[in-house]
Amino acid sequence: MSRSPNDPERLLSRLEWTVIRRLDGLLQGDYRTLFRGFGLDLADLREYQYHDDVRRIDWNVTARLQTPYVREYVEDREVTAWFLLDLSASIDFGSSEVRKRNVSTEFVAVLARLLTRHGNRIGAILYGDRVDAVIPARGGRRHVLHLMASLGRRPPVAKSSGTKLSDLLQAAIGIVPRRSLMFIVSDFVSAPGWDRPLAHLARRHEVVAVRLYDPLERALPDLGMVVIEDSETGEQMFVDTHDRGFRKRFAAAAERRETIVRDAFATAGVDALELATDEDLTGAVLRFADLRKRRTQLAVGGGLPKHLEARRVVPVA
């Protein structure tokens, strides 16, 4: 069944019933797993006391001072999230009825509604062949519907010389001054040069790269003689997919693109979530929840506070 975003109320109601309702049960309402990671700041270190949670022991400090110390945190519960949405021509590709644009819209709707249900604010920056719309960060279900309506009204982008994802990331750097949670929702089919602004963005914000893809973009089945079209430029090529050598070269080129994108994510230190056009959205959000949970568990302070520096234990030679 086609998943049209043209009726925001009907689409959001369906997602609230089929996805968010299931997540309520699977996550047991603990959405802090999804959204608390970047709002948890190390406030202080103090000596361990009876009944303290042993999971908060800072083992590095404990080893240096030879006395158990635990971390104390201050949690900023209010989250401002921004969706950086790539709506370029390649987003309209899909090998079945579901296109990458549909997956993007549904993911944004679910995450935006989960955030606003808990008193948080969401905003968006939209990129077609340029950054052409900014939706300010606000809360509430009505604002989610406004965002979805803005996406549904946008016509497909005409074929162009290609996407420059760096323009979207640079715009976000200038538009969002306060530390926020940022979702970059894109297929990352772009001209090179977006890795540097991504790293810059990740130094200031908590960034999650949500990568959209269709299985046909990574491996071609044996379909005989077919026409392949570049979704960005519209250039067409007549190929023989029955040729095993051609299919291997296609897969190798796709793997090289994968390596470049994943290396850029790793270098920038951003979390990455992959969304396929043939994937269940609930499973994808649960993967995201697990990703955030592990990120929170691995979060540590950046060294000793000043009032403990004098007590650092230095080994004797």
N, C-alpha and C positions, 0 to 999 in steps of 0.2 A: 504494500500500500504506500502511496506517495505521502511524504511528510511535508506538507506545505506550511510555511511560516506566515501565510497571508492573513490568517485569522488569529491574532495573538491571544485573545481570550480563550478560544477553543484549544489552541496548542498548549498554552500554559496549564489549563485545567486538566488536559490529558496527561501532561508530564507530572503534575502534582499527584494525580491518581496512580499512574503506572510506575513512576520512577521515585519521586520524593517519598511517597507513602511506603514503598518497599525499603528505601534507605532509612526511614524512621525506625523500622523494625530491625534491620540489619546492623545499624550503628547504635541502636537503643537510645537515640536522641542525643548522643554525645558528639555534637558537631564541633566541639573544641578540638577534636582530633584533626579536623580539616583546617581550622582558621586561627588557632592560637599560636602557632609556631613563631611567627615573626614578632608577636606582641609580648613575648616572654623575655624580660630583661633581667640580667643578673644584678641584684641590688646590693648584696653583701655576702660575706663569708663569716661564719661563726663556728665556735667549737661544737662538736657533736654532743647532744644531750640524749638521755634515755627517752625512748619513744619516737625519736626522729626517724624519718624515712631513710633507710640505708641507701636507697637509690639516689639520694641527693648528696651523698658524700663526694667531695671533690678529691679524687685519689691523687692527683698531681700535687695539690697543696698539702694533703695529708702526708705524702712521702717527703716533701720538702721540710715541713715543720715537725714531723714525727708525732703529730697529734691529729686525731680525726677532726676534719672540718666539713661542714655541709654548706651547700649553696642556698641562698634565699633569693626568691624571685619576686618581681613586681609584674603582674600581668595586666597589660592594656587590653581590655576586653573588646573595645570598639575597633572594628576593622573597616578601613576604607579600601575597597578593591576596584581595580581598573581592568577593563577588558580591552586589549589592543587587538583590534579585529582586522585581519587581512581579508578583504573582499575583492581581491584581484581576479582576473579572468580564470586562472587555474583552479580557483575554489569552486567553480561551477562544474568541475569534472566529476563523473561517477560512472562506473561500469555497469551499474544497475539503476533502479529507480531512485536510490538514495545518493545524493551528491554530497561532496565535502561541505558545501554551504549548509545543507540540512543538518549535518552532524554538528557544525559550528553553532548554528542557531539553537539547537536543542541543548547542547552542553552549556552555553552561555545562559540560557533560560533557567536551567536547573541550578547552576551554581549561584546565579544572581538571586534566585528565589530563596535558596538556602541561606544566603548571607542576609538578605533583607528581613527574613522571618525572625532573625535573632538581633534585630536592631542595628545592623551594619548598613553602610552606604556603598553604592556601586555607581561607577561611571564608565564611559567607553570613549575610545578614539577609533574612528572608522577610516580605513584606507581602501580606496579603489585603485585608481592609477595615481592617486596622490592622497594626502591627508585632507579630507573634505568635510569632516564633521566631528565635533566634540560634544558628547553628552555629559553634562556636569554630574558629579557624584551626589546622589540623593538616596533616600531610603524608601521603603514601602513597595507593596505589590503593584500599585499604579505606575511607579517609576519603571519597574521591570517590564510591564506591558508597553510603556512608552519606548523603551529600548528595543523590544521585539518588533514593535510596529515600524520603527525606523529601519530595522534590518529588512522587514518584509516589503517595504516600499521601494527598496533600492533595486533598480534593474540590473541585469548582468552587465559587467564591464566589457566594453568593446575591446577587441584584440589590440594589443599595443606592442611597444618595443620591449616590454618586460617589466616585472615587478622590482621595485627598489625598497626592500623591507627596511633598509637603513633609514629611509625618510620617516617611516612610522615610529621607529625606536627613538630617533633624534627628537621628533615632536613630543613624545612622551617625556623625555628628559626635561624639556622646557615647560611643559604644561603641568606636570605633577611635581610640585616641590616637596611635599610632605611624604615621609616614608609610608609606603602603601604595599598592598599585595597586588601583584600584577600578573595577569594571565595574557600571554601572547598567543593568540589563537590563529594559526597559520599553517600552510603546508610547507613553508620555508623554501618554496620554489622562487628564487629571487636572484637578482644580480649579486655578485660577491660584494663584501664590504660591510655586511650587517653584523659581523661578529664583534667588532670593536664597540659600537654603540650598545650592543647587548651586554657586554662586560661592564660598560659604564653604568648602564641601567641597574645591573645586578648589585653594584657596589652601594647604591642608594636605596634600593627597594628589594622586597622579597619577590622573586620572579619565578613563575612557572611557565615553561614553554609547552604549549598544547599543540602537538603536531598532528595535523590531519593528513590522512593518506587513503588511497584506494589500492586494494591488493593488485590491481592490474598495472599499477605504476612500478611495481617491484619485480614482477615476473609475468611474462607473456605466455599464455597457453597456445597450443597448436590450433590455430583458427584458419589456417590456409592463407590466401591472399587477402590482405586487409589494408585499409587506409588509416594511417596514424596521423593525428593532427596535434601540433603544438598548441596547447590550450592558452598559452600566453600570447603568441604571435599569430596564430592561425595558419602557420606553415604546414603543409600536408606532404606526406610521403607514402608511396605505395610499397608495401613490404610483404615478404613471404614468411609468415610465422611458422610454416612447416619446416623451414630451415633450422635445424638444431643449432648450428653455429651462430645464426643471428640471434636466437633466443638466449644463448649463453652470453653473447656480447651485450645484449640488452640488460641482462641480469647483472653482469659485471659493472656496467655503467651505473646502474641503480645502486649497487653496493658502494661504489665510490662516492656517490652523492650522500648516501647514508653516513659514511665515515666522516665526511666533511662536516655535516650537520651535527652529528653526535660529538665530534671533537670540539666544535664551537660551544656546545652546551657545557661540556666538561670543563673547558678552559674558563668560561664565564662563571662556573659554579652554580648553574641554575638547575632546578628540578625539571624533568621532562616527562610528559605524559603523552603517549601516542594513541590516537583515536582513528580507527578504521571505519570505513563506510558500511562494513558488514558486521559491526560489533554492537553488542548490547550496551546501552549507555549506563545502566546501573552498575555493571561490572567495571566499567571504566572509572566511575566515580569512586567505587570501592578501592580500586587500585590507587587512585589519588589519595584517598584517606590513609591507606597503608604507607604511601610515600611520605605524607605529612607527619604521620606518627613516628616513623623512623627518623625524620629530620628533627623532630622535637627531642627525641631520646638522645640524639647525637649532639644536640646543642650544648656547648660548654662556654664558660667564661674565658675572657682573653687575657688571663694571667692573674697575678696576685694584686689585691687592692693595696693602696699605698700604706695603710696602717698595719699591713702584715709583712711588708717587704723587709722590715728590720729583723723579723724573726726567721727569715729564710735560713735553712740549715745548709751549710756548705761542707761537703765531705772533706775530711782531713787526709792529706796525701800520705 
